[in-house]
């Protein structure tokens, strides 16, 4: 599956942004879809994931970010609210065909990646 992320931009602290990721090539309804992010000089970290039965969040974004998907559009969304400067990063979407709950927050589990979209939060 090929992934194309979009929707990043510059936003002030406390603001909101929705990033999207469109999957092509195969229907992704059975996949785990994840969002990861990488800030300058830091390792890539898990943000959120969604499967057909549940959603998962990093503690740092729980209550502020919401992941959702529209299977009819092969699109996964990440709604980011109450953004903080430390949320500044390149956000990547990823797909995992053979997912498990135990590894859903591990980037090595995902075998398809989008190109990333930059979210910058100013203070």
DRENPA-3360 file (N, C-alpha, C; in nm, 2 decimals, always signed):
BEGIN
1 = XXXXXXXX = +0.08/-0.12/+0.00/+0.00/+0.00/+0.00/+0.09/+0.12/+0.00 ~ +0.05/+0.22/-0.08/+0.12/+0.35/-0.08/+0.05/+0.45/+0.00 ~ +0.12/+0.54/+0.07/+0.06/+0.63/+0.16/+0.11/+0.77/+0.12 ~ +0.01/+0.87/+0.13/+0.04/+1.01/+0.10/-0.02/+1.09/+0.21 ~ +0.07/+1.16/+0.29/+0.02/+1.24/+0.40/+0.02/+1.39/+0.36 ~ -0.07/+1.46/+0.42/-0.09/+1.60/+0.39/-0.16/+1.67/+0.51 ~ -0.16/+1.80/+0.50/-0.23/+1.88/+0.61/-0.15/+1.95/+0.71 ~ -0.02/+1.93/+0.70/+0.07/+2.00/+0.80/+0.07/+2.14/+0.77;
9 = XXXXXXXX = +0.13/+2.22/+0.87/+0.14/+2.36/+0.85/+0.19/+2.43/+0.98 ~ +0.18/+2.56/+0.98/+0.22/+2.64/+1.09/+0.10/+2.68/+1.17 ~ +0.10/+2.66/+1.30/-0.01/+2.69/+1.39/+0.04/+2.74/+1.52 ~ -0.03/+2.83/+1.58/+0.00/+2.88/+1.71/-0.03/+2.78/+1.82 ~ +0.05/+2.79/+1.93/+0.02/+2.71/+2.05/-0.13/+2.73/+2.09 ~ -0.19/+2.61/+2.12/-0.33/+2.61/+2.15/-0.42/+2.59/+2.04 ~ -0.37/+2.60/+1.92/-0.45/+2.58/+1.80/-0.47/+2.43/+1.76 ~ -0.53/+2.41/+1.65/-0.56/+2.28/+1.60/-0.52/+2.26/+1.45;
17 = XXXXXXXX = -0.51/+2.14/+1.42/-0.47/+2.10/+1.28/-0.52/+1.96/+1.25 ~ -0.56/+1.93/+1.13/-0.59/+1.80/+1.10/-0.50/+1.75/+0.99 ~ -0.43/+1.64/+1.01/-0.35/+1.59/+0.91/-0.41/+1.46/+0.85 ~ -0.39/+1.43/+0.73/-0.46/+1.32/+0.66/-0.36/+1.23/+0.59 ~ -0.40/+1.11/+0.57/-0.31/+1.02/+0.50/-0.40/+0.93/+0.41 ~ -0.38/+0.94/+0.28/-0.46/+0.86/+0.19/-0.38/+0.74/+0.15 ~ -0.44/+0.62/+0.15/-0.37/+0.50/+0.11/-0.42/+0.45/-0.03 ~ -0.33/+0.41/-0.11/-0.37/+0.36/-0.24/-0.31/+0.23/-0.27;
25 = XXXXXXXX = -0.36/+0.15/-0.35/-0.31/+0.02/-0.39/-0.39/-0.09/-0.34 ~ -0.43/-0.08/-0.22/-0.51/-0.19/-0.16/-0.61/-0.13/-0.06 ~ -0.72/-0.19/-0.04/-0.81/-0.14/+0.07/-0.74/-0.17/+0.20 ~ -0.75/-0.07/+0.29/-0.67/-0.08/+0.41/-0.76/-0.11/+0.54 ~ -0.88/-0.15/+0.51/-0.97/-0.17/+0.63/-0.92/-0.26/+0.73 ~ -0.84/-0.36/+0.70/-0.79/-0.46/+0.79/-0.66/-0.43/+0.85 ~ -0.60/-0.32/+0.80/-0.46/-0.28/+0.85/-0.47/-0.21/+0.98 ~ -0.36/-0.21/+1.05/-0.34/-0.11/+1.15/-0.28/+0.01/+1.09;
33 = XXXXXXXX = -0.33/+0.13/+1.11/-0.28/+0.26/+1.06/-0.23/+0.34/+1.18 ~ -0.10/+0.38/+1.16/-0.04/+0.46/+1.27/+0.01/+0.59/+1.23 ~ +0.02/+0.68/+1.32/+0.09/+0.81/+1.31/+0.21/+0.81/+1.40 ~ +0.32/+0.85/+1.34/+0.44/+0.87/+1.42/+0.49/+1.01/+1.39 ~ +0.59/+1.06/+1.47/+0.64/+1.19/+1.45/+0.79/+1.19/+1.48 ~ +0.86/+1.28/+1.42/+1.00/+1.29/+1.44/+1.04/+1.44/+1.45 ~ +1.08/+1.48/+1.56/+1.13/+1.62/+1.58/+1.28/+1.63/+1.55 ~ +1.33/+1.75/+1.51/+1.47/+1.76/+1.48/+1.56/+1.71/+1.59;
41 = XXXXXXXX = +1.65/+1.62/+1.55/+1.75/+1.57/+1.64/+1.70/+1.47/+1.74 ~ +1.57/+1.42/+1.71/+1.51/+1.32/+1.80/+1.47/+1.20/+1.72 ~ +1.45/+1.09/+1.79/+1.41/+0.97/+1.73/+1.26/+0.98/+1.70 ~ +1.22/+0.90/+1.60/+1.08/+0.89/+1.57/+1.00/+0.82/+1.68 ~ +0.89/+0.88/+1.71/+0.81/+0.83/+1.82/+0.67/+0.80/+1.78 ~ +0.60/+0.71/+1.85/+0.47/+0.68/+1.83/+0.37/+0.79/+1.87 ~ +0.27/+0.81/+1.79/+0.17/+0.91/+1.83/+0.03/+0.85/+1.85 ~ -0.02/+0.77/+1.75/-0.15/+0.71/+1.76/-0.16/+0.60/+1.66;
49 = XXXXXXXX = -0.25/+0.51/+1.68/-0.28/+0.41/+1.59/-0.43/+0.37/+1.59 ~ -0.48/+0.31/+1.49/-0.62/+0.27/+1.48/-0.63/+0.14/+1.40 ~ -0.71/+0.05/+1.46/-0.74/-0.07/+1.39/-0.89/-0.08/+1.37 ~ -0.94/-0.19/+1.32/-1.09/-0.20/+1.30/-1.16/-0.20/+1.43 ~ -1.09/-0.22/+1.55/-1.16/-0.24/+1.67/-1.12/-0.14/+1.78 ~ -1.01/-0.06/+1.76/-0.97/+0.02/+1.87/-0.87/+0.13/+1.83 ~ -0.85/+0.22/+1.92/-0.76/+0.33/+1.89/-0.65/+0.33/+2.01 ~ -0.53/+0.38/+1.98/-0.43/+0.37/+2.07/-0.35/+0.51/+2.07;
57 = XXXXXXXX = -0.31/+0.56/+2.18/-0.24/+0.69/+2.18/-0.12/+0.69/+2.27 ~ -0.02/+0.77/+2.24/+0.09/+0.80/+2.33/+0.04/+0.88/+2.44 ~ +0.09/+0.87/+2.56/+0.05/+0.94/+2.67/+0.06/+1.09/+2.65 ~ +0.16/+1.13/+2.57/+0.19/+1.28/+2.55/+0.08/+1.34/+2.47 ~ -0.01/+1.27/+2.40/-0.11/+1.33/+2.31/-0.25/+1.29/+2.35 ~ -0.26/+1.20/+2.45/-0.39/+1.15/+2.49/-0.48/+1.26/+2.54 ~ -0.60/+1.27/+2.49/-0.69/+1.38/+2.53/-0.68/+1.50/+2.44 ~ -0.57/+1.51/+2.36/-0.56/+1.62/+2.27/-0.57/+1.58/+2.12;
65 = XXXXXXXX = -0.52/+1.46/+2.09/-0.52/+1.42/+1.95/-0.63/+1.31/+1.94 ~ -0.69/+1.30/+1.82/-0.78/+1.19/+1.79/-0.75/+1.14/+1.65 ~ -0.74/+1.00/+1.65/-0.72/+0.94/+1.52/-0.85/+0.88/+1.48 ~ -0.87/+0.88/+1.35/-0.99/+0.82/+1.29/-0.97/+0.78/+1.15 ~ -1.06/+0.71/+1.09/-1.04/+0.66/+0.95/-1.17/+0.65/+0.88 ~ -1.16/+0.67/+0.75/-1.28/+0.65/+0.67/-1.24/+0.54/+0.56 ~ -1.29/+0.42/+0.59/-1.25/+0.31/+0.50/-1.30/+0.33/+0.36 ~ -1.41/+0.40/+0.34/-1.46/+0.42/+0.21/-1.37/+0.51/+0.12;
73 = XXXXXXXX = -1.29/+0.60/+0.19/-1.20/+0.69/+0.13/-1.05/+0.64/+0.14 ~ -1.03/+0.53/+0.21/-0.90/+0.48/+0.23/-0.81/+0.59/+0.30 ~ -0.87/+0.66/+0.39/-0.80/+0.78/+0.45/-0.80/+0.76/+0.60 ~ -0.69/+0.80/+0.66/-0.68/+0.80/+0.81/-0.65/+0.95/+0.85 ~ -0.71/+0.99/+0.95/-0.69/+1.13/+1.00/-0.63/+1.14/+1.14 ~ -0.56/+1.25/+1.16/-0.52/+1.28/+1.30/-0.56/+1.42/+1.33 ~ -0.66/+1.43/+1.41/-0.70/+1.57/+1.46/-0.62/+1.60/+1.58 ~ -0.55/+1.72/+1.57/-0.46/+1.76/+1.67/-0.52/+1.89/+1.73;
81 = XXXXXXXX = -0.54/+1.89/+1.86/-0.60/+2.00/+1.93/-0.51/+2.04/+2.04 ~ -0.53/+2.17/+2.09/-0.44/+2.22/+2.20/-0.30/+2.19/+2.17 ~ -0.25/+2.23/+2.06/-0.11/+2.20/+2.02/-0.01/+2.28/+2.10 ~ +0.10/+2.21/+2.12/+0.21/+2.27/+2.20/+0.33/+2.28/+2.12 ~ +0.43/+2.37/+2.15/+0.55/+2.38/+2.07/+0.62/+2.24/+2.06 ~ +0.61/+2.16/+2.17/+0.68/+2.03/+2.16/+0.61/+1.93/+2.07 ~ +0.50/+1.97/+2.01/+0.44/+1.88/+1.91/+0.50/+1.91/+1.77 ~ +0.58/+2.01/+1.76/+0.65/+2.04/+1.64/+0.73/+1.92/+1.59;
89 = XXXXXXXX = +0.70/+1.87/+1.47/+0.77/+1.75/+1.42/+0.72/+1.72/+1.27 ~ +0.79/+1.63/+1.21/+0.74/+1.58/+1.08/+0.65/+1.46/+1.12 ~ +0.53/+1.46/+1.08/+0.43/+1.35/+1.11/+0.42/+1.26/+0.99 ~ +0.44/+1.13/+1.03/+0.44/+1.02/+0.93/+0.32/+0.93/+0.95 ~ +0.26/+0.89/+0.85/+0.16/+0.78/+0.86/+0.22/+0.65/+0.81 ~ +0.17/+0.54/+0.87/+0.23/+0.41/+0.84/+0.12/+0.31/+0.84 ~ +0.14/+0.20/+0.77/+0.04/+0.09/+0.77/+0.11/-0.04/+0.80 ~ +0.04/-0.12/+0.88/+0.09/-0.25/+0.92/-0.02/-0.35/+0.89;
97 = XXXXXXXX = +0.01/-0.44/+0.79/-0.09/-0.54/+0.75/-0.11/-0.65/+0.85 ~ +0.00/-0.69/+0.91/-0.01/-0.80/+1.01/+0.02/-0.75/+1.15 ~ -0.07/-0.67/+1.20/-0.05/-0.60/+1.32/-0.08/-0.69/+1.44 ~ -0.03/-0.65/+1.55/-0.07/-0.71/+1.68/-0.07/-0.60/+1.78 ~ -0.16/-0.61/+1.88/-0.17/-0.51/+1.99/-0.03/-0.49/+2.06 ~ +0.04/-0.59/+2.07/+0.17/-0.59/+2.14/+0.27/-0.50/+2.08 ~ +0.26/-0.48/+1.95/+0.36/-0.41/+1.87/+0.31/-0.29/+1.80 ~ +0.18/-0.25/+1.83/+0.12/-0.15/+1.75/+0.18/-0.01/+1.77;
105 = XXXXXXXX = +0.26/+0.01/+1.87/+0.33/+0.14/+1.89/+0.47/+0.13/+1.85 ~ +0.52/+0.03/+1.78/+0.66/+0.02/+1.74/+0.67/+0.05/+1.59 ~ +0.75/+0.14/+1.56/+0.76/+0.18/+1.42/+0.82/+0.06/+1.33 ~ +0.90/-0.03/+1.39/+0.95/-0.14/+1.31/+0.85/-0.24/+1.27 ~ +0.73/-0.23/+1.33/+0.62/-0.32/+1.29/+0.55/-0.28/+1.16 ~ +0.57/-0.16/+1.12/+0.50/-0.10/+1.01/+0.58/-0.12/+0.88 ~ +0.52/-0.17/+0.78/+0.59/-0.19/+0.66/+0.57/-0.10/+0.54 ~ +0.48/+0.00/+0.56/+0.45/+0.10/+0.46/+0.45/+0.23/+0.53;
113 = XXXXXXXX = +0.52/+0.33/+0.46/+0.53/+0.46/+0.52/+0.50/+0.57/+0.42 ~ +0.43/+0.68/+0.47/+0.42/+0.79/+0.38/+0.54/+0.88/+0.39 ~ +0.53/+0.99/+0.32/+0.65/+1.08/+0.31/+0.66/+1.18/+0.42 ~ +0.56/+1.20/+0.50/+0.57/+1.29/+0.61/+0.51/+1.43/+0.58 ~ +0.46/+1.49/+0.68/+0.41/+1.63/+0.67/+0.45/+1.70/+0.79 ~ +0.50/+1.82/+0.77/+0.56/+1.90/+0.88/+0.45/+1.98/+0.95 ~ +0.45/+1.97/+1.09/+0.36/+2.04/+1.17/+0.45/+2.13/+1.26 ~ +0.43/+2.26/+1.25/+0.51/+2.35/+1.33/+0.42/+2.43/+1.42;
121 = XXX = +0.45/+2.43/+1.55/+0.37/+2.50/+1.65/+0.45/+2.61/+1.71 ~ +0.41/+2.73/+1.69/+0.48/+2.85/+1.75/+0.43/+2.88/+1.88 ~ +0.52/+2.93/+1.97/+0.48/+2.97/+2.10/+0.43/+3.11/+2.11;
% end
